[in-house]
C-alpha cells in the first residue's frame, strides 16, 4: 500500500453548536450539510504534512513542558491551518480571543521558520494557526 495524500480530516463532534461556533464562525471554514448533521468542506487545499506527533512534544511546543496540563483535554489529533502571512497568525489570535476562545499559545516564530499559535477545539483537537513559508512556494 502507498498512501498518496490525506483525503479527509476532521473532528468527531459531540456539541454541534460549539463545533459550528469554532470551526465555521471563529475559523471561517465554510461548510455544507452533506447529510443530516454531517457538515463538510471539499474545497480546502490539501495537506502539507501528515505526522505522528508525540504528546510530550505537543505539550512542550504548546505549554513549554513535556506534561500535558490536566485542565485541558488530551488532544487526539492535531491540525494546522495555514494563513497567508505571519501577521495573519497574530490577527487570527486577536479574532479568536475576541470571539471568546482560549488561546493556548500566542503567535510566535518557531526555530524552523514557521509562525504558529495554538488553540483547542471543543472536541479536543489541537489547532495551530500557522504561516509556513516554504509551503507557500509549492
N, C-alpha and C positions, 0 to 999 in steps of 0.2 A: 504494500500500500504506500502511496506517495501523496500526502496531503498537499494541495496546491495553494489554498488560501482559506481564510476564515469566512465561511458562508453566512454566519449569523452569530450574534452575541446579544444577550440582554438579561435583565434581572428577572428572577422569579418574584412576582409581586403578591403581596397579601392585602395591601391597602391601596385600592385603585385611585382614590383621591390624592393620597400622599405621593404616589408614583407619578401621577399626572402633573402635580404641582412641581415636582423636582425635575423629571425628565423633559416634559413639554414646556412648562411655564418658565422654570428657572434656567434651563439649559437651551431652550429654544428648538428642540428637536420636534419636527412635525411628524405626527402620526396619523394613520388612517385606521379605522376599526375594520381590520381584515376579516374578522369573525367575531361573534359576540364576546366582548371582554378582552379580545386579543388585539392589541394595538401595535402596528408595525410601521417601519420606515424602510423602504427598499432603495432609497436614493442616496444615502450617505456613502461617501467614498470608502474604499477598502481599508483594511487594517495594515499598519506598517510593521508591527511586531506582534507575535504571539509568543508569550514567555511564561514559564513557571517561575514564580517569584516567591521565595521562602518568606514566611510570616515574620521571621526575625529581621529580615532585610526591609520588609514593608514597614514594620514598626520603627526601625531605625531611620528610614527615609522620611517618615511622617512625624514621629514624635522624638527622634533623637535617642532612642533607647531600643534595645532588642526585644523588649517586653511590650506586648500589645496591652493598652490600658483596659481595665475591666469595665469602665463606664461606656465603652464603645463596643458594638457588636463586632466579633471577629469576622473580617471580610472573607467571603467565599470566592470572590473574584475581584479583579481589578480591571479598570477600563481607563484609557487615556483618550481624551477628546482634544485634538489639536486645533489651535486657532491661528490666525494669520500673523501674529507678532507677539513679542514679549510683552508689549504694552497691553495687548488684548487679554493676556493672562491676568494682569493686575486689574484691568477693567472688569473682567468676569468675577474676580473675587469681590469687588465692590458690589456688583449686581447681586451675587449670591447672598452676601451679608444683608443687603437692603431688603431682600426677599425673606429674610429670617432663617437662612440656612447656616449651620455652623461650619466654619472653615477650619479644617484641621491643621493646615499649614498654608501660610501666605505664599504669594508668588515669590519665587527665588530662583537664582541660577544654580543649576546642578553642575558638578565638576566636569561632566561630559558635554556641556554646552546647551543643554535643554533648559528652558524656563518652565517651572511647574508650580502648581498649587494643588491642594488636595481637599476634597470633601467626601462625605459618605452618604450614599443614597439611603432612603428609608428601608431598603431591603438589605443594607449592609455592604453593598458594592463600594469598593474604594474607587473614587472617580478622580482622576487627575485632569485638570485643565492645563494643557501644555502648549508650548511652542517648541517644535523640534526642527531646527533649521534645515538639517540635511534631508529630512523627509519632504521638504517643500521643493527640493531640487530634482525630484524624480520626474 
